[in-house]
């Protein structure tokens, strides 16, 4: 299996700083990402039951380094939340989840997925929703649904002030 992963990864051309999401060559779900980060290809399947992950060094060209310092990224697809993602409206299970992890649901804009019964965290860029991710309220494994439409530009970081 690992030889197939290396072959699969080496067939993908990514510029430095670029990430692609695709079907996992192992489990077949669209939960597999490959990132070229400063000359290291990083790959990982986010499906809980799949253990595919790894890294491999690749060379950076002078052009890659110059492009990394001068490139701007534009999102060409508009992300729209599905209509079954609604404000949490103080739903008891959502509030319990948030308080368990010391989150303030109104401060971070938590929403609720009526269809999958899960907490939804929206991802914003320049005050515009560009992505979302959810966590089950029933302690079940995710079903592989992905709300992502736009490329992942930066990691999600939560900062708590003291």
Backbone bond lengths (Angstrom), bond angles and torsions (degrees), N, CA, C in turn:
res aa  C-N    CA-C-N  psi(-1)  N-CA   C-N-CA  omega(-1)  CA-C   N-CA-C  phi
1 X - - - 1.442 - - 1.526 111.44 -
2 X 1.358 118.41 -42.46 1.455 121.04 -175.55 1.525 111.75 -63.69
3 X 1.348 118.28 -33.91 1.459 120.59 176.79 1.523 110.66 -64.47
4 X 1.331 117.16 -39.39 1.458 120.97 177.67 1.528 111.27 -64.81
5 X 1.337 117.44 -36.86 1.461 121.38 178.52 1.526 108.93 -64.67
6 X 1.345 117.75 -48.07 1.461 120.78 178.94 1.523 111.09 -57.83
7 X 1.341 117.14 -42.08 1.465 120.62 179.11 1.525 109.64 -65.28
8 X 1.321 116.22 -44.65 1.463 121.22 179.41 1.533 110.61 -60.06
9 X 1.325 116.90 -44.71 1.463 122.17 -178.53 1.523 110.45 -66.94
10 X 1.334 117.86 -42.17 1.461 120.32 -176.44 1.527 112.61 -69.62
11 X 1.330 118.15 -18.85 1.469 121.64 177.46 1.528 112.35 -81.02
12 X 1.319 117.34 -9.02 1.471 121.80 -178.01 1.522 108.29 -98.63
13 X 1.335 117.05 122.43 1.464 120.04 176.94 1.524 108.96 -97.40
14 X 1.312 115.36 118.14 1.456 121.43 177.51 1.515 109.28 -123.04
15 X 1.324 116.09 135.21 1.448 120.19 172.49 1.518 108.31 -73.12
16 X 1.309 116.94 159.30 1.455 121.17 177.36 1.527 109.24 -57.88
17 X 1.324 116.89 129.16 1.453 122.48 -179.69 1.519 114.44 89.67
18 X 1.327 118.20 -2.46 1.461 121.93 -177.56 1.531 110.93 -92.96
19 X 1.333 116.25 144.67 1.462 123.36 177.08 1.517 108.93 -127.51
20 X 1.328 116.47 140.05 1.461 121.16 174.30 1.518 108.84 -126.25
21 X 1.322 115.17 141.56 1.459 122.13 176.08 1.514 107.34 -111.84
22 X 1.332 116.63 136.89 1.460 120.69 -175.41 1.520 110.12 -158.00
23 X 1.338 115.10 -178.06 1.460 120.23 175.49 1.522 109.56 -69.41
24 X 1.311 115.97 139.49 1.461 121.51 178.59 1.528 109.35 -72.50
25 X 1.330 117.62 131.97 1.460 119.86 178.90 1.532 112.78 -68.40
26 X 1.336 117.09 -13.39 1.459 121.00 -179.51 1.529 112.26 -95.52
27 X 1.356 116.84 -54.34 1.469 120.01 -174.37 1.533 113.35 -100.84
28 X 1.331 117.73 -15.51 1.456 120.95 176.74 1.515 115.55 84.88
29 X 1.334 118.47 -2.36 1.467 121.39 179.08 1.529 109.75 -85.92
30 X 1.335 116.59 155.22 1.461 121.32 179.92 1.528 109.45 -85.14
31 X 1.330 114.90 60.40 1.458 121.81 -177.33 1.526 110.83 -128.24
32 X 1.316 117.34 17.36 1.455 123.39 -174.45 1.526 109.30 -105.17
33 X 1.339 117.05 128.75 1.455 120.53 176.46 1.524 110.19 -123.04
34 X 1.327 114.38 147.93 1.460 122.41 174.34 1.522 106.38 -128.58
35 X 1.331 116.75 131.60 1.456 122.08 -179.18 1.513 109.61 -129.74
36 X 1.318 116.68 136.33 1.462 121.45 170.51 1.513 106.16 -98.74
37 X 1.317 115.65 107.16 1.457 121.09 -176.80 1.520 110.18 -118.11
38 X 1.311 115.43 100.87 1.462 122.30 176.48 1.521 112.22 53.27
39 X 1.313 116.37 43.24 1.457 120.07 176.24 1.514 114.65 89.25
40 X 1.306 118.59 10.03 1.456 122.23 175.21 1.524 108.38 -124.05
41 X 1.328 116.31 123.55 1.464 120.13 173.55 1.522 107.34 -83.19
42 X 1.314 116.66 122.88 1.463 122.90 178.46 1.512 107.69 -114.43
43 X 1.331 117.99 133.03 1.458 119.95 177.11 1.509 109.72 -135.97
44 X 1.348 113.61 150.71 1.452 119.91 -176.04 1.523 109.55 -162.07
45 X 1.325 116.04 138.78 1.458 121.27 169.72 1.520 106.57 -99.49
46 X 1.337 116.66 129.05 1.465 121.41 -176.86 1.519 113.46 -90.11
47 X 1.322 117.62 1.48 1.459 119.75 175.66 1.528 107.78 -71.47
48 X 1.314 117.11 130.80 1.458 121.05 -174.33 1.519 113.14 -60.71
49 X 1.330 117.27 -32.64 1.458 119.59 -177.12 1.533 112.73 -88.05
50 X 1.324 118.85 3.36 1.469 122.71 -179.28 1.526 108.48 -113.87
51 X 1.317 116.92 132.40 1.462 120.32 -175.22 1.524 113.63 -107.59
52 X 1.328 117.80 19.69 1.461 120.55 -177.54 1.526 109.93 -75.43
53 X 1.326 115.51 122.50 1.461 121.61 174.62 1.514 108.10 -165.23
54 X 1.309 116.17 160.82 1.451 119.66 177.51 1.508 112.04 168.58
55 X 1.331 114.54 -174.32 1.449 120.75 178.66 1.516 109.74 -152.49
56 X 1.323 114.94 157.90 1.465 120.84 -179.97 1.521 107.76 -152.62
57 X 1.332 116.92 132.54 1.469 121.30 178.23 1.524 109.56 -73.17
58 X 1.318 116.26 138.26 1.463 122.58 173.22 1.521 107.86 -131.65
59 X 1.307 115.79 156.84 1.462 119.71 -178.86 1.521 110.97 -79.74
60 X 1.321 114.32 143.77 1.459 121.02 173.12 1.518 107.78 -101.39
61 X 1.326 115.46 129.86 1.459 118.73 175.54 1.525 108.64 -84.01
62 X 1.313 116.25 165.60 1.462 120.90 175.63 1.526 109.50 -59.46
63 X 1.339 116.72 -39.78 1.467 120.69 178.49 1.524 111.88 -62.99
64 X 1.358 117.35 -39.12 1.470 120.71 176.77 1.524 110.97 -59.39
65 X 1.319 115.70 -43.92 1.471 120.07 -178.11 1.522 110.22 -67.26
66 X 1.341 117.13 -43.25 1.465 120.23 178.34 1.529 110.75 -63.54
67 X 1.329 116.17 -42.63 1.459 120.42 -178.38 1.528 110.89 -65.42
68 X 1.330 116.69 -38.66 1.464 120.17 179.34 1.524 111.18 -58.93
69 X 1.298 116.02 -37.85 1.461 120.12 -177.82 1.522 113.32 -79.85
70 X 1.332 118.45 -16.21 1.456 119.71 -175.09 1.528 114.03 -118.59
71 X 1.326 118.15 -5.65 1.462 121.09 -172.73 1.530 112.23 -79.22
72 X 1.319 115.21 140.52 1.459 121.32 169.64 1.525 106.87 -117.83
73 X 1.305 116.18 145.99 1.458 121.31 -175.98 1.520 108.82 -110.18
74 X 1.313 116.25 132.76 1.453 121.05 176.20 1.519 109.07 -117.07
75 X 1.316 115.85 138.72 1.452 121.24 177.58 1.522 107.07 -91.64
76 X 1.340 116.25 120.60 1.454 119.30 -176.61 1.523 113.05 -102.57
77 X 1.316 117.71 1.52 1.454 120.22 177.17 1.526 108.86 -120.94
78 X 1.295 115.76 137.76 1.456 120.93 -179.72 1.518 109.28 -88.97
79 X 1.309 116.57 131.90 1.451 121.58 178.48 1.520 108.78 -93.11
80 X 1.315 116.57 130.54 1.464 122.05 177.77 1.522 107.79 -125.38
81 X 1.327 115.75 125.56 1.462 119.36 176.88 1.522 109.13 -65.87
82 X 1.332 117.42 137.30 1.469 119.40 175.25 1.532 109.95 -60.55
83 X 1.330 116.82 154.21 1.467 120.41 -176.30 1.526 113.45 -68.72
84 X 1.327 118.59 -12.06 1.460 120.41 177.60 1.529 112.37 -89.78
85 X 1.325 117.60 2.87 1.468 122.39 171.76 1.525 106.24 -96.81
86 X 1.321 115.84 115.21 1.462 120.81 -173.82 1.529 109.81 -127.88
87 X 1.344 118.28 165.16 1.469 119.77 172.87 1.535 109.85 -57.14
88 X 1.314 117.11 149.76 1.477 120.49 -173.50 1.519 113.55 -67.44
89 X 1.306 118.97 -24.39 1.473 124.10 176.32 1.528 113.01 50.08
90 X 1.312 115.07 37.63 1.465 122.37 177.85 1.524 113.63 57.05
91 X 1.319 116.86 32.80 1.461 120.99 175.91 1.532 108.38 -60.76
92 X 1.311 115.92 131.06 1.462 121.57 -173.35 1.526 112.60 -54.85
93 X 1.329 118.35 -46.61 1.468 121.47 -177.84 1.531 111.62 -63.34
94 X 1.326 117.09 -37.02 1.472 121.12 178.60 1.520 109.69 -67.17
95 X 1.323 116.72 -45.57 1.464 120.63 179.49 1.528 111.44 -63.21
96 X 1.341 117.42 -40.75 1.463 120.34 177.79 1.519 111.14 -62.63
97 X 1.335 116.53 -42.44 1.465 120.68 177.42 1.533 110.19 -59.84
98 X 1.314 116.51 -48.15 1.468 120.73 -178.02 1.526 111.67 -63.74
99 X 1.304 117.12 -44.01 1.462 119.52 -178.58 1.529 111.38 -69.61
100 X 1.322 116.96 -30.89 1.468 120.65 176.18 1.529 110.57 -59.23
101 X 1.339 116.37 -37.72 1.470 121.15 -178.25 1.527 112.31 -103.36
102 X 1.331 116.48 16.26 1.459 123.58 177.67 1.527 112.01 55.50
103 X 1.325 115.93 46.31 1.457 122.46 177.33 1.523 109.11 -107.53
104 X 1.300 116.90 143.97 1.459 121.98 174.40 1.530 107.00 -98.34
105 X 1.328 118.30 103.73 1.463 121.37 -171.99 1.530 114.48 -57.09
106 X 1.325 117.97 -36.96 1.462 120.03 -179.15 1.526 111.84 -76.58
107 X 1.316 116.71 -31.79 1.468 120.44 179.88 1.524 112.50 -69.66
108 X 1.333 116.96 -34.07 1.469 119.23 -176.90 1.528 112.72 -104.23
109 X 1.326 117.44 3.53 1.464 120.35 174.42 1.514 114.98 71.74
110 X 1.327 117.35 39.96 1.465 121.43 178.89 1.527 110.15 -64.68
111 X 1.323 115.42 141.99 1.460 121.03 177.15 1.527 108.29 -124.97
112 X 1.324 116.14 178.61 1.461 121.24 -177.00 1.519 109.71 -129.50
113 X 1.333 116.03 134.28 1.466 123.36 177.14 1.524 107.70 -96.22
114 X 1.320 115.99 105.45 1.469 121.97 -177.66 1.527 110.34 -65.09
115 X 1.303 117.11 -40.17 1.464 122.45 -175.04 1.536 112.69 -67.25
116 X 1.339 117.02 -43.46 1.467 121.29 -175.94 1.530 113.73 -104.92
117 X 1.331 118.03 1.26 1.464 123.68 -177.94 1.527 110.51 50.61
118 X 1.328 114.42 64.58 1.456 118.80 179.68 1.522 111.68 -144.14
119 X 1.322 114.59 158.93 1.461 122.95 174.72 1.525 106.52 -78.82
120 X 1.332 116.65 137.94 1.462 120.83 179.42 1.522 109.32 -120.73
121 X 1.330 114.99 130.29 1.454 122.36 176.34 1.526 107.35 -108.71
122 X 1.322 116.96 120.91 1.460 119.79 179.29 1.521 109.48 -86.83
123 X 1.318 115.39 150.14 1.461 122.23 177.39 1.519 106.89 -112.28
124 X 1.323 115.75 125.20 1.463 120.50 -177.35 1.522 111.07 -115.53
125 X 1.328 114.49 147.90 1.458 122.61 173.12 1.523 105.86 -133.76
126 X 1.332 117.27 120.45 1.470 121.77 -175.27 1.531 111.42 53.98
127 X 1.332 115.92 45.51 1.472 123.49 179.31 1.524 114.67 61.95
128 X 1.310 117.98 18.60 1.461 122.22 177.54 1.532 108.29 -117.96
129 X 1.333 116.78 134.61 1.460 120.59 179.32 1.520 109.09 -70.60
130 X 1.345 116.36 121.65 1.463 121.37 -179.09 1.524 112.51 -115.58
131 X 1.333 117.07 -10.78 1.452 120.52 -177.83 1.523 108.37 -169.91
132 X 1.321 115.90 173.19 1.463 121.21 176.87 1.519 108.59 -158.52
133 X 1.325 114.90 153.38 1.456 120.14 175.32 1.523 107.86 -140.31
134 X 1.311 117.09 154.22 1.454 120.02 -176.77 1.515 113.04 -130.82
135 X 1.320 115.23 160.29 1.457 122.77 175.36 1.521 108.20 -131.95
136 X 1.319 115.94 132.19 1.457 122.48 -176.24 1.525 111.47 -63.31
137 X 1.314 115.41 143.19 1.458 120.86 173.98 1.527 111.21 -93.21
138 X 1.335 117.01 -3.94 1.463 121.63 -178.83 1.516 112.74 -109.08
139 X 1.325 118.04 13.91 1.471 122.93 -179.76 1.522 112.71 53.68
140 X 1.322 116.55 40.64 1.457 119.92 177.67 1.517 109.65 -111.00
141 X 1.331 115.93 160.50 1.456 120.64 178.78 1.524 109.89 -67.76
142 X 1.343 116.62 147.36 1.461 118.52 177.85 1.520 110.86 -65.17
143 X 1.346 115.90 153.32 1.457 120.07 -177.77 1.517 112.97 -91.22
144 X 1.321 117.96 1.71 1.460 120.72 178.24 1.514 113.68 93.30
145 X 1.351 117.71 -2.51 1.460 118.82 176.70 1.517 108.96 -67.16
146 X 1.320 115.39 135.97 1.450 121.03 179.52 1.517 107.69 -123.73
147 X 1.327 116.65 129.09 1.452 120.13 179.92 1.517 111.37 -88.27
148 X 1.316 117.17 -12.97 1.459 122.57 -172.75 1.516 112.78 -60.68
149 X 1.328 116.23 129.88 1.465 122.99 174.92 1.517 110.34 -120.07
150 X 1.326 116.44 -32.29 1.463 121.01 -176.73 1.519 109.55 -98.31
151 X 1.336 118.05 155.71 1.455 119.68 178.08 1.518 110.98 -66.88
152 X 1.305 116.49 146.23 1.458 121.31 178.54 1.522 107.83 -73.49
153 X 1.323 117.04 117.22 1.451 120.62 -176.95 1.516 111.98 -95.17
154 X 1.311 117.01 -37.94 1.450 121.41 -177.55 1.514 109.19 -146.20
155 X 1.331 117.00 158.53 1.464 118.84 176.97 1.523 110.62 -73.26
156 X 1.322 115.74 156.73 1.443 121.41 175.74 1.529 108.23 -80.69
157 X 1.327 116.65 125.26 1.455 121.47 -178.47 1.521 108.17 -126.59
158 X 1.320 116.53 128.79 1.452 121.47 177.07 1.525 107.36 -109.50
159 X 1.318 116.07 124.83 1.460 121.27 -178.69 1.511 107.87 -114.45
160 X 1.306 114.91 127.70 1.464 120.18 177.94 1.512 108.74 -107.48
161 X 1.315 116.61 125.12 1.454 119.63 178.57 1.528 108.49 -83.80
162 X 1.299 115.30 147.34 1.456 120.87 -177.60 1.499 111.42 -89.58
